[in-house]
Each structure stands twice: as C-alpha cells, then as structure tokens.
Amino acid sequence: MERMKHLLERSLFGVCSYLGQKMGIASTRVRLYFIYLSFGTLGSPLIFYLFIAFWLNVKKYIRKKNLIWER
C-alpha cells in the first residue's frame, strides 16, 4: 500500500507533499484542504495546484542543469 501511495504522489506532481513539507504539516491534511476548498469555491484552487505543479517541474529542470536554451 505504501508503494502505491508513493507512485500516486509522484505521478500527481507531488504538490501536496511539497506544500505539506514546506509548511510542516501532513500531506494528507493538505490534500483534504484542497478538496474542501475546491468544493467550496467551485474549483478555483485547481488553478493554484496546476501553477505549483508547473513551477515544481521547472524547478526540477533548473536543478538538473538541463536548460532549454543549452540544447
């Protein structure tokens, strides 16, 4: 079960685990907040989630030194 959880977190960009780690709270609590906010505000936190996912991917590429203009 733990292996499946790790696979899903990796494939879903790891946004909730990243935010939970930065704020010092459990990632499951961050996921619940995203779910509750999405229902309460008709999905607008999804834009925030996608922005963070994009930023984490860009940050990963910068750290690997695989910049687009070097190819």
Buried (B, 14 or more C-beta within 10 A) or exposed (E): EEEEEEEEBEEEBBBBBBBBEEEEEEBEEBBEBBEEBBEEEEEEBEEEBEEBBEEBEEEEEEEEEEEEEEE
